[in-house]
Amino acid sequence: MCILGDLPELSLIPLPVVLYPHMPLPLRVFEPRYQALLRDCRGSGGQFGVVAIHNLDEVEGSANPELVGTAAVITKVRPLGDGRSHLVATGAHRFRIRQLLTGMPYLRA
């Protein structure tokens, strides 16, 4: 993946929205795979990628993300218990997906 920044790999959250640079994005993290993504992001600078999807069947693993997304930086996290949390992330910079990676419970590129 070539990011218009300097990250070689990025964890992804596919959403039916577009995140723009400098835009805040509130999220409620409750799915185990995104709880794992959040734990992993905390250990790697607090960034993840947001990519738009057209189909809402992403739960079944058939997400078809756009090839351009926005890196998001976690700015606030409020734990709710049982691994769930509310967070606010802010759009940082755009990136282009070169390859989707497998082997994690969530998308990576």
C-alpha positions as CSV (number, residue, x, y, z in Angstrom):
1,M,0.0,0.0,0.0
2,C,1.3,3.4,-0.8
3,I,0.1,6.0,1.7
4,L,0.4,9.7,1.0
5,G,2.4,9.7,4.2
6,D,4.9,7.1,5.4
7,L,3.1,4.0,6.7
8,P,3.8,0.8,4.8
9,E,0.7,-1.0,6.3
10,L,-2.5,0.2,7.9
11,S,-5.4,-1.5,9.8
12,L,-8.7,-0.6,8.1
13,I,-12.3,0.0,9.2
14,P,-14.6,-0.1,6.2
15,L,-17.6,2.2,6.7
16,P,-20.5,3.4,4.6
17,V,-19.1,7.0,5.0
18,V,-16.2,9.0,3.7
19,L,-13.8,10.5,6.2
20,Y,-12.0,13.7,5.1
21,P,-8.7,15.0,6.5
22,H,-9.3,17.2,9.6
23,M,-12.8,15.8,10.0
24,P,-13.8,14.2,13.4
25,L,-15.2,10.7,13.4
26,P,-17.0,9.4,16.5
27,L,-17.2,5.6,16.7
28,R,-18.6,3.0,19.1
29,V,-16.3,0.0,19.1
30,F,-18.2,-3.2,20.1
31,E,-17.3,-6.0,17.6
32,P,-14.4,-8.2,18.8
33,R,-12.4,-7.7,15.6
34,Y,-12.5,-3.9,16.0
35,Q,-11.7,-4.2,19.7
36,A,-8.6,-6.1,18.5
37,L,-7.9,-3.4,15.9
38,L,-8.1,-0.7,18.6
39,R,-5.7,-2.6,20.9
40,D,-3.3,-3.0,18.0
41,C,-3.6,0.7,17.0
42,R,-2.7,1.8,20.5
43,G,0.6,0.0,20.3
44,S,1.4,1.4,16.9
45,G,0.8,5.2,17.1
46,G,-3.0,5.2,17.3
47,Q,-3.7,5.3,13.5
48,F,-6.0,3.2,11.4
49,G,-7.5,3.7,7.9
50,V,-11.1,4.5,7.1
51,V,-12.3,3.3,3.7
52,A,-15.8,3.7,2.2
53,I,-17.8,0.7,1.2
54,H,-20.9,0.5,-1.0
55,N,-22.4,-2.7,0.3
56,L,-23.5,-3.0,3.9
57,D,-22.8,-6.7,4.0
58,E,-19.4,-6.1,5.5
59,V,-20.3,-8.1,8.6
60,E,-20.2,-11.3,6.5
61,G,-16.6,-10.4,5.4
62,S,-17.5,-9.4,1.9
63,A,-16.6,-5.7,2.2
64,N,-15.5,-4.2,-1.1
65,P,-13.7,-1.1,0.0
66,E,-12.8,1.9,-2.1
67,L,-9.1,2.0,-3.1
68,V,-8.6,5.4,-1.6
69,G,-9.2,6.2,2.1
70,T,-8.2,8.5,4.9
71,A,-5.8,7.6,7.8
72,A,-7.5,8.4,11.1
73,V,-5.7,9.3,14.3
74,I,-7.4,8.3,17.6
75,T,-7.8,11.5,19.7
76,K,-10.1,10.2,22.5
77,V,-11.0,6.8,23.9
78,R,-13.6,6.2,26.6
79,P,-13.7,2.5,27.7
80,L,-17.2,1.1,28.4
81,G,-16.2,-2.3,29.7
82,D,-16.0,-5.8,28.2
83,G,-13.6,-4.4,25.6
84,R,-16.2,-2.0,24.1
85,S,-15.4,1.7,23.9
86,H,-16.4,5.1,22.4
87,L,-13.7,6.8,20.5
88,V,-13.1,9.9,18.5
89,A,-10.7,9.9,15.6
90,T,-9.7,12.7,13.3
91,G,-8.9,12.3,9.6
92,A,-5.2,12.9,8.9
93,H,-4.1,12.2,5.3
94,R,-5.3,10.2,2.3
95,F,-3.9,6.9,1.2
96,R,-4.2,4.5,-1.7
97,I,-4.6,0.7,-1.2
98,R,-2.1,-1.3,-3.2
99,Q,-3.0,-4.7,-1.7
100,L,-5.4,-6.0,1.0
101,L,-3.7,-8.3,3.5
102,T,-5.1,-11.4,5.2
103,G,-4.4,-13.2,8.4
104,M,-6.0,-10.7,10.9
105,P,-9.6,-10.6,12.1
106,Y,-10.0,-7.2,10.5
107,L,-8.9,-5.7,7.1
108,R,-5.3,-4.5,6.6
109,A,-3.7,-3.0,3.6
